[in-house]
């Protein structure tokens, strides 16, 4: 019975399911990350950071020569201030300053970084090293050396400016002296009545040159004053570096928290990566989406059910268990599916081997028999038969013996020793070399039809669908095909391929069963064991089917092949 499932968006519970499924992966990743972080914290050599701070103020010479330079930004523009601070930081890291610091310390400074404090004129000089005293010494020497270098540079620049201005004064004096001498020898004519100021061109030129000289002399005086007062301006120490007590890298709590956060992120990412790469069917929704079939039963995981030496027939040994109730649910589902079109023969198969089809069939047979129906189990797995082991019966005579005419049908049917349950078995018999050809013969169809006449329900165990064609041959001889998958083992690709092959032969697929469901919450049995405290009524017919005259609850066939 196909289902039409619309693609759905992932919900919070889907993410929680992935996290819950891979909780041990996440936990292991978290433990490893935290352990690695703590190990690095304790094994790493301790490092200390010492910080000295400088405040960048305008040089006194600049203030004297440029009154508008009241702050480093030369008038208040933020971009200019940032440019000045950035320039100072570049100068700090320049080779001349590094060379001077090296000469002062006697060793090359290492681990030195510079950082400006936003919206201030302060620069931090940070020195990181394994020796706290050496780090503090380096930070302080670096700041002092930079200040000395900066002031020496300012003094040198001021002296160079004085020399340049004095040269201009000398050149002006060379022009002024001849003019004064000429005016002394040839005095200008006295000014006329009402005329103000000099009229002689020589006097005018002399006044202009003397004004320039006086301006240069004033500038020289200002520069000399700036040199004298240079130590009162420019960069200065805002805070000296102290010897640090605590290492910056010996913080196991912080590193542990960081490792915890990283571990959680990596663990969750790894969990979802595994979920993405995992093609296995794990839940009812996975099975329905991969196969397009209705899931008619979720069977909890049974101990040793994949062990070929074990035959877990829980429907008989533990009738009140969760697994037995799950098989009863499958029985009820099949009975309801047969209300309109009676189901009298069911083929149980799977996509691949070791997915629990034989275990499912054996327990279903017991469950139907306990419900009062006459059940015959036919083993058509002529390659790796196991169903006879579940009932403790012999496999020397069976289906192939009937097909070869070596044994009559009545002699091949074995009664299952199960406290008088109406349950019988036709084992596989000797294994043939050509199972597919044997199952596709008319003789096989006749035997299966004859077994229909002897029971209410015929359950057929067949090989897996994908590896061999046996199951596809049998699908045309039954009323219903039940596909079995295993949680965590069956892949979506193999399941989809199995359904595709069965659809190609028009197999009457009615649903699927998921084995090996791990937790009770996944297969829906949260109620207690006392819920199972009931006893099935002997001979009770399940599913509401009407009894046929021969005592079987089944539909009629148009044609019947005589019993061989």
C-alpha positions as CSV (number, residue, x, y, z in Angstrom):
1,X,0.0,0.0,0.0
2,X,2.0,3.0,-1.2
3,X,2.0,6.3,0.7
4,X,2.4,9.7,-0.8
5,X,4.8,11.6,1.4
6,X,5.4,15.2,0.7
7,X,9.0,16.5,1.3
8,X,9.0,18.1,4.8
9,X,11.2,20.7,6.3
10,X,13.4,19.7,9.3
11,X,12.0,20.5,12.6
12,X,13.6,21.0,16.0
13,X,12.8,17.4,17.0
14,X,14.8,16.1,13.9
15,X,17.8,18.0,15.1
16,X,17.4,16.7,18.6
17,X,17.0,13.2,17.3
18,X,20.4,13.5,15.5
19,X,22.0,14.9,18.6
20,X,20.5,12.1,20.8
21,X,21.5,9.4,18.3
22,X,25.2,10.6,18.2
23,X,25.4,11.7,21.8
24,X,28.4,9.6,22.5
25,X,30.2,11.0,19.4
26,X,29.5,14.5,20.7
27,X,30.5,13.6,24.2
28,X,33.8,12.0,23.1
29,X,34.6,15.0,20.9
30,X,33.9,17.4,23.8
31,X,36.1,15.3,26.2
32,X,39.0,15.2,23.7
33,X,38.8,19.0,23.0
34,X,38.7,19.9,26.7
35,X,41.6,17.4,27.5
36,X,43.6,18.9,24.6
37,X,43.0,22.4,25.8
38,X,44.0,21.6,29.4
39,X,47.0,19.7,28.3
40,X,48.2,22.6,26.2
41,X,47.6,24.9,29.1
42,X,49.8,22.9,31.5
43,X,52.5,22.0,29.0
44,X,52.9,25.3,27.4
45,X,55.7,27.5,28.7
46,X,54.2,30.5,30.6
47,X,54.2,33.8,28.8
48,X,53.9,37.3,30.4
49,X,52.9,40.6,28.9
50,X,54.1,44.0,30.1
51,X,52.5,47.2,28.8
52,X,53.9,50.7,28.9
53,X,51.7,53.6,27.7
54,X,52.7,56.8,25.8
55,X,50.6,59.9,25.3
56,X,51.3,61.8,22.1
57,X,51.2,65.6,22.7
58,X,52.2,68.3,20.2
59,X,55.9,69.4,20.3
60,X,56.5,72.7,21.9
61,X,58.4,73.8,18.8
62,X,55.3,73.0,16.7
63,X,53.1,75.0,19.1
64,X,55.3,78.0,18.9
65,X,55.7,78.0,15.2
66,X,52.1,77.0,14.5
67,X,49.6,78.3,17.1
68,X,46.8,76.3,15.5
69,X,48.5,73.1,16.5
70,X,46.9,72.8,19.9
71,X,46.5,69.0,19.5
72,X,47.8,66.3,17.3
73,X,45.0,66.6,14.8
74,X,46.1,70.2,14.0
75,X,42.6,71.7,14.4
76,X,40.3,68.9,15.5
77,X,39.9,66.7,12.4
78,X,39.5,63.0,13.6
79,X,41.1,61.6,10.5
80,X,44.2,63.8,11.1
81,X,44.4,62.6,14.6
82,X,44.3,59.0,13.5
83,X,46.9,59.7,10.9
84,X,49.2,61.3,13.4
85,X,48.8,58.3,15.8
86,X,49.4,55.8,12.9
87,X,52.5,57.7,11.9
88,X,53.9,57.6,15.4
89,X,53.3,53.8,15.5
90,X,55.1,53.4,12.2
91,X,58.0,55.4,13.6
92,X,58.1,53.3,16.7
93,X,58.6,50.1,14.6
94,X,61.2,51.8,12.3
95,X,64.7,50.4,12.1
96,X,66.4,53.4,13.7
97,X,64.2,53.1,16.8
98,X,64.7,49.3,17.0
99,X,68.4,49.7,16.6
100,X,68.5,52.3,19.4
101,X,66.5,50.1,21.7
102,X,68.7,47.1,20.9
103,X,71.8,49.1,21.8
104,X,70.2,50.3,25.0
105,X,69.0,46.8,26.1
106,X,72.0,44.8,24.9
107,X,69.6,42.4,23.1
108,X,67.1,42.5,20.3
109,X,63.5,43.2,21.5
110,X,61.1,40.4,20.7
111,X,57.3,40.1,21.0
112,X,56.8,43.9,20.8
113,X,53.4,45.2,19.5
114,X,51.8,48.6,19.4
115,X,48.1,49.4,19.9
116,X,46.4,52.8,19.9
117,X,43.5,53.4,22.3
118,X,40.5,54.6,20.4
119,X,39.4,58.2,20.7
120,X,42.6,59.1,22.7
121,X,46.2,60.1,22.0
122,X,47.6,57.1,23.9
123,X,49.6,54.3,22.4
124,X,50.3,51.0,24.3
125,X,53.7,49.3,23.8
126,X,53.1,45.6,24.7
127,X,56.0,43.2,25.2
128,X,55.3,39.4,25.5
129,X,57.9,37.0,26.7
130,X,58.7,34.1,29.0
131,X,60.6,36.4,31.5
132,X,58.2,38.9,33.2
133,X,61.1,41.2,34.4
134,X,62.7,41.2,31.0
135,X,59.3,42.0,29.3
136,X,58.7,45.0,31.7
137,X,62.3,46.2,31.1
138,X,61.9,46.0,27.4
139,X,58.6,47.9,27.4
140,X,59.9,50.7,29.5
141,X,63.2,51.0,27.7
142,X,61.4,51.0,24.4
143,X,59.1,53.9,25.5
144,X,62.1,55.9,26.9
145,X,64.2,55.3,23.8
146,X,61.4,56.3,21.5
147,X,60.9,59.5,23.5
148,X,64.6,60.3,23.4
149,X,64.7,59.5,19.7
150,X,61.7,61.7,19.0
151,X,63.1,64.6,21.0
152,X,66.5,64.4,19.5
153,X,64.9,64.3,16.1
154,X,62.9,67.4,16.9
155,X,66.0,69.2,18.2
156,X,67.9,68.3,15.1
157,X,65.1,69.5,12.9
158,X,64.9,72.8,14.9
159,X,68.6,73.4,14.6
160,X,68.5,72.6,10.9
161,X,65.7,75.2,10.6
162,X,67.8,77.7,12.5
163,X,70.7,77.2,10.2
164,X,68.5,77.6,7.2
165,X,66.8,80.8,8.6
166,X,70.2,82.3,9.6
167,X,71.4,81.7,6.0
168,X,68.4,83.7,4.8
169,X,69.3,86.5,7.3
170,X,72.9,86.6,6.0
171,X,71.6,86.9,2.4
172,X,69.3,89.7,3.4
173,X,72.2,91.5,5.1
174,X,74.3,91.3,2.0
175,X,71.5,93.2,0.2
176,X,70.8,95.6,3.0
177,X,74.4,96.8,3.5
178,X,74.9,98.3,0.0
179,X,71.5,100.1,0.2
180,X,72.4,101.7,3.5
181,X,75.8,102.8,2.1
182,X,74.2,104.2,-1.0
183,X,71.6,106.1,1.0
184,X,74.4,107.5,3.2
185,X,76.4,108.8,0.3
186,X,73.4,110.0,-1.7
187,X,70.6,110.9,0.8
188,X,67.2,111.1,-0.7
189,X,65.5,114.4,-1.3
190,X,63.4,115.7,1.5
191,X,59.7,114.9,1.3
192,X,57.4,117.5,-0.1
193,X,54.8,119.2,2.0
194,X,51.9,116.8,2.8
195,X,53.7,113.7,1.6
196,X,54.0,110.7,4.1
197,X,56.4,107.9,4.1
198,X,59.5,107.4,2.0
199,X,59.4,108.1,-1.7
200,X,62.8,107.0,-2.7
201,X,62.7,103.5,-4.2
202,X,65.9,102.7,-2.2
203,X,64.2,103.5,1.0
204,X,61.2,101.4,0.1
205,X,63.4,98.4,-0.8
206,X,65.4,98.8,2.4
207,X,62.3,98.8,4.5
208,X,61.0,95.7,2.8
209,X,64.3,93.8,3.3
210,X,64.6,94.9,6.9
211,X,61.1,93.6,7.6
212,X,62.0,90.2,6.2
213,X,65.2,90.1,8.3
214,X,63.3,91.0,11.4
215,X,60.8,88.2,10.7
216,X,63.6,85.7,10.2
217,X,65.3,86.9,13.4
218,X,62.1,86.4,15.3
219,X,61.7,82.9,13.9
220,X,65.3,82.0,14.9
221,X,64.5,83.3,18.4
222,X,61.4,81.0,18.5
223,X,63.4,78.0,17.3
224,X,66.1,78.5,19.9
225,X,63.4,78.8,22.6
226,X,61.8,75.6,21.3
227,X,65.1,73.7,21.5
228,X,65.5,74.9,25.1
229,X,62.0,73.8,26.0
230,X,61.8,70.7,23.8
231,X,61.7,68.2,26.8
232,X,58.4,69.8,27.9
233,X,56.5,68.7,24.8
234,X,56.1,65.8,22.4
235,X,55.5,62.1,23.4
236,X,55.7,61.4,27.1
237,X,55.3,58.3,29.3
238,X,51.7,58.0,30.4
239,X,52.2,54.8,32.4
240,X,55.3,52.7,33.0
241,X,55.2,48.9,32.6
242,X,55.2,46.9,35.8
243,X,56.4,43.4,36.2
244,X,53.4,41.1,35.4
245,X,52.5,38.4,38.0
246,X,50.1,36.2,36.0
247,X,50.9,34.5,32.7
248,X,48.6,35.2,29.9
249,X,48.5,31.6,28.7
250,X,48.2,29.8,32.0
251,X,44.4,30.0,32.2
252,X,43.2,26.4,32.4
253,X,39.6,27.4,33.3
254,X,39.4,29.8,30.3
255,X,41.1,27.3,28.0
256,X,38.9,24.5,29.3
257,X,35.7,26.6,28.6
258,X,37.1,27.4,25.1
259,X,37.8,23.7,24.6
260,X,34.3,22.8,25.8
261,X,32.7,25.3,23.4
262,X,34.9,24.1,20.5
263,X,34.2,20.5,21.4
264,X,30.4,21.0,21.4
265,X,30.6,22.8,18.0
266,X,32.9,20.1,16.5
267,X,30.8,17.3,18.0
268,X,27.5,18.6,16.7
269,X,29.1,19.2,13.3
270,X,30.5,15.7,13.3
271,X,27.1,14.3,14.3
272,X,25.3,16.0,11.5
273,X,28.1,15.0,9.0
274,X,27.7,11.3,10.1
275,X,23.9,11.7,9.7
276,X,24.4,13.1,6.2
277,X,26.7,10.4,5.2
278,X,24.7,7.6,6.8
279,X,22.4,6.0,4.2
280,X,20.9,3.5,6.7
281,X,17.2,3.4,7.6
282,X,16.8,4.2,11.3
283,X,13.2,5.3,11.9
284,X,9.7,4.7,10.6
285,X,9.8,7.9,8.6
286,X,13.1,6.9,6.9
287,X,11.6,3.6,5.9
288,X,8.4,5.2,4.5
289,X,10.3,7.8,2.6
290,X,12.8,5.3,1.1
291,X,10.2,2.7,0.1
292,X,7.0,4.6,-0.3
293,X,5.3,1.9,1.7
294,X,3.2,2.1,4.9
295,X,5.0,0.8,7.9
296,X,2.7,-1.8,9.5
297,X,5.0,-2.7,12.3
298,X,7.9,-1.5,14.4
299,X,9.7,-4.5,16.1
300,X,12.0,-3.7,19.0
301,X,15.5,-5.1,19.0
302,X,15.7,-8.7,20.0
303,X,18.7,-10.2,21.7
304,X,20.9,-12.3,19.3
305,X,18.4,-12.0,16.5
306,X,21.2,-11.6,14.0
307,X,23.0,-14.6,15.3
308,X,22.5,-17.4,12.9
309,X,22.8,-19.9,15.7
310,X,20.0,-18.2,17.6
311,X,16.3,-18.5,16.8
312,X,14.4,-15.8,18.8
313,X,10.8,-16.9,18.7
314,X,9.6,-14.4,21.2
315,X,6.0,-14.6,20.2
316,X,5.9,-18.1,21.7
317,X,8.5,-17.8,24.5
318,X,7.5,-14.3,25.8
319,X,3.9,-13.6,24.7
320,X,3.6,-10.6,27.0
321,X,6.8,-8.8,25.8
322,X,6.9,-5.6,23.8
323,X,8.1,-7.6,20.8
324,X,5.2,-9.9,21.0
325,X,2.8,-7.0,21.1
326,X,4.5,-5.5,18.1
327,X,4.0,-8.7,16.1
328,X,0.3,-8.6,17.1
329,X,0.2,-5.1,15.7
330,X,1.5,-6.4,12.4
331,X,-1.1,-9.1,12.4
332,X,-3.9,-6.6,13.1
333,X,-2.7,-4.4,10.3
334,X,-2.6,-7.2,7.8
335,X,-6.1,-8.2,8.8
336,X,-7.4,-4.7,8.3
337,X,-5.7,-4.5,5.0
338,X,-7.6,-7.7,4.0
339,X,-11.1,-6.4,4.7
340,X,-11.8,-5.5,1.1
341,X,-9.4,-7.9,-0.6
342,X,-8.8,-10.9,1.7
343,X,-5.2,-11.8,2.2
344,X,-4.6,-15.6,2.4
345,X,-1.0,-15.8,1.4
346,X,1.8,-13.4,2.4
347,X,5.4,-13.4,1.1
348,X,7.9,-12.0,3.6
349,X,11.1,-10.8,2.1
350,X,13.8,-8.1,2.5
351,X,16.1,-6.0,0.3
352,X,19.3,-7.8,1.5
353,X,20.3,-10.6,3.7
354,X,20.5,-10.5,7.5
355,X,17.6,-8.0,7.9
356,X,15.4,-10.2,10.0
357,X,12.8,-11.5,7.4
358,X,12.9,-15.1,8.7
359,X,12.6,-13.9,12.3
360,X,9.7,-11.7,11.4
361,X,8.0,-14.5,9.4
362,X,8.4,-17.1,12.2
363,X,7.0,-14.8,14.9
364,X,4.2,-13.7,12.7
365,X,3.2,-17.3,12.0
366,X,3.1,-18.0,15.7
367,X,1.1,-14.8,16.3
368,X,-1.5,-15.7,13.6
369,X,-1.7,-19.2,14.9
370,X,-2.4,-17.9,18.4
371,X,-5.2,-15.8,16.9
372,X,-7.0,-19.0,15.9
373,X,-6.0,-19.2,12.2
374,X,-4.6,-22.3,10.6
375,X,-1.2,-21.3,9.4
376,X,1.3,-23.0,7.1
377,X,4.8,-21.7,6.8
378,X,6.4,-22.4,3.4
379,X,10.1,-22.0,3.1
380,X,11.0,-20.9,-0.4
381,X,14.4,-19.7,0.5
382,X,16.2,-22.4,-1.4
383,X,19.6,-20.8,-0.9
384,X,20.0,-20.2,2.9
385,X,17.0,-21.7,4.6
386,X,16.6,-21.0,8.3
387,X,12.9,-21.0,9.2
388,X,12.9,-24.7,10.2
389,X,15.4,-23.9,12.8
390,X,13.0,-21.5,14.5
391,X,10.5,-24.4,15.0
392,X,13.1,-27.1,15.8
393,X,12.1,-29.2,12.7
394,X,14.0,-31.1,10.1
395,X,14.9,-29.9,6.7
396,X,15.6,-33.1,4.9
397,X,12.2,-33.3,3.3
398,X,10.4,-30.2,2.1
399,X,9.4,-28.0,-0.8
400,X,12.0,-29.3,-3.2
401,X,11.1,-32.9,-2.4
402,X,7.5,-32.1,-3.4
403,X,8.6,-30.4,-6.6
404,X,10.8,-33.4,-7.6
405,X,8.0,-35.8,-6.9
406,X,10.0,-37.6,-4.2
407,X,7.6,-36.9,-1.4
408,X,3.8,-36.3,-1.3
409,X,2.5,-33.0,-0.1
410,X,0.9,-34.4,3.0
411,X,4.1,-36.1,4.0
412,X,6.2,-32.9,3.6
413,X,3.9,-30.8,5.9
414,X,5.3,-31.0,9.5
415,X,3.3,-30.1,12.6
416,X,5.0,-27.4,14.7
417,X,5.3,-28.6,18.4
418,X,3.7,-25.5,19.9
419,X,1.1,-26.6,22.5
420,X,-1.6,-27.5,20.0
421,X,-1.4,-24.4,17.9
422,X,-2.7,-24.7,14.3
423,X,0.7,-24.1,12.9
424,X,2.5,-26.3,10.3
425,X,5.7,-26.0,8.3
426,X,6.9,-27.0,4.8
427,X,10.6,-26.8,5.0
428,X,12.8,-26.0,2.0
429,X,14.1,-29.5,1.5
430,X,17.4,-30.3,-0.2
431,X,18.9,-27.2,-1.8
432,X,18.7,-27.3,-5.6
433,X,21.3,-25.9,-8.0
434,X,18.8,-23.7,-9.9
435,X,16.4,-22.2,-7.3
436,X,15.0,-19.4,-9.6
437,X,14.1,-21.8,-12.4
438,X,12.5,-24.2,-9.9
439,X,10.4,-21.5,-8.3
440,X,9.2,-20.2,-11.7
441,X,7.9,-23.6,-12.8
442,X,4.2,-24.6,-13.0
443,X,4.8,-27.3,-10.5
444,X,5.8,-24.7,-7.9
445,X,2.7,-22.7,-8.5
446,X,0.6,-25.9,-8.2
447,X,2.2,-26.8,-4.9
448,X,1.6,-23.3,-3.5
449,X,-2.0,-23.3,-4.7
450,X,-2.5,-26.7,-3.0
451,X,-1.2,-25.4,0.3
452,X,-3.8,-22.6,0.0
453,X,-6.5,-25.2,0.3
454,X,-5.1,-26.6,3.5
455,X,-4.8,-23.4,5.6
456,X,-6.3,-20.0,6.4
457,X,-3.0,-18.2,5.9
458,X,0.1,-19.2,4.0
459,X,3.3,-17.5,5.0
460,X,6.1,-17.8,2.5
461,X,9.8,-17.1,3.4
462,X,11.7,-16.0,0.3
463,X,15.3,-14.9,-0.4
464,X,16.2,-11.2,-0.5
465,X,15.1,-9.2,-3.5
466,X,18.2,-7.4,-4.6
467,X,20.8,-10.2,-4.8
468,X,18.6,-12.8,-6.6
469,X,15.4,-13.0,-8.5
470,X,13.7,-15.7,-6.5
471,X,11.5,-13.2,-4.5
472,X,10.4,-11.6,-7.8
473,X,9.2,-14.9,-9.1
474,X,7.2,-15.7,-6.0
475,X,5.6,-12.2,-5.8
476,X,3.2,-13.2,-8.6
477,X,1.9,-16.2,-6.6
478,X,0.8,-14.5,-3.4
479,X,-1.9,-12.0,-2.2
480,X,0.5,-9.8,-0.4
481,X,4.2,-9.0,-0.1
482,X,5.6,-7.7,3.2
483,X,9.0,-6.0,3.0
484,X,11.2,-6.2,6.0
485,X,14.0,-3.7,7.0
486,X,16.5,-3.5,9.8
487,X,17.0,-0.2,11.7
488,X,20.6,0.9,11.3
489,X,21.5,-1.9,8.8
490,X,19.1,-1.6,5.8
491,X,20.2,1.2,3.4
492,X,17.8,3.6,1.7
493,X,19.5,2.7,-1.6
494,X,19.0,-1.0,-1.3
495,X,15.4,-0.6,0.0
496,X,14.5,1.7,-2.9
497,X,16.0,-0.8,-5.4
498,X,14.0,-3.6,-3.8
499,X,10.8,-1.7,-4.1
500,X,11.6,-0.8,-7.7
501,X,12.2,-4.4,-8.7
502,X,9.0,-5.6,-7.0
503,X,7.0,-2.8,-8.7
504,X,8.3,-3.9,-12.0
505,X,6.7,-7.4,-11.6
506,X,3.5,-5.8,-10.1
507,X,4.1,-7.4,-6.7
508,X,1.2,-6.8,-4.3
509,X,3.2,-4.8,-1.8
510,X,1.1,-4.0,1.3
511,X,3.5,-2.6,3.7
512,X,6.8,-2.8,5.5
513,X,8.1,-3.9,8.9
514,X,11.1,-2.2,10.6
515,X,13.1,-4.5,12.8
516,X,15.7,-3.7,15.5
517,X,14.1,-0.4,16.7
518,X,16.3,0.5,19.7
519,X,14.3,2.4,22.2
520,X,10.7,2.2,23.4
521,X,10.0,5.8,22.5
522,X,10.8,5.0,18.9
523,X,8.3,2.2,18.5
524,X,5.7,3.7,20.8
525,X,5.3,1.4,23.7
526,X,5.5,3.6,26.8
527,X,2.8,1.8,28.8
528,X,3.7,-0.7,31.4
529,X,3.9,-4.5,31.3
530,X,0.6,-4.8,33.1
531,X,-1.0,-3.6,29.8
532,X,-0.2,-7.0,28.3
533,X,-1.9,-9.0,31.1
534,X,-4.6,-10.6,29.0
535,X,-5.0,-14.0,27.5
536,X,-6.1,-14.5,23.9
537,X,-9.3,-16.5,23.6
538,X,-8.7,-19.9,22.0
539,X,-9.9,-20.2,18.5
540,X,-10.6,-16.4,18.3
541,X,-10.7,-15.1,14.7
542,X,-8.8,-11.7,14.4
543,X,-9.7,-9.0,11.9
544,X,-13.4,-9.5,11.6
545,X,-13.2,-11.8,8.5
546,X,-16.0,-14.1,7.8
547,X,-15.4,-17.8,8.0
548,X,-15.6,-19.7,4.8
549,X,-17.4,-23.0,4.7
550,X,-14.2,-24.9,5.0
551,X,-13.3,-23.0,8.2
552,X,-10.9,-20.6,6.5
553,X,-11.1,-16.8,6.6
554,X,-10.0,-15.9,3.1
555,X,-11.1,-14.8,-0.3
556,X,-12.1,-17.1,-3.1
557,X,-9.9,-17.9,-6.1
558,X,-11.3,-18.0,-9.6
559,X,-9.3,-21.1,-10.5
560,X,-7.7,-23.8,-8.5
561,X,-5.0,-26.2,-9.5
562,X,-5.6,-29.7,-8.2
563,X,-3.3,-30.7,-5.4
564,X,-0.3,-32.7,-6.6
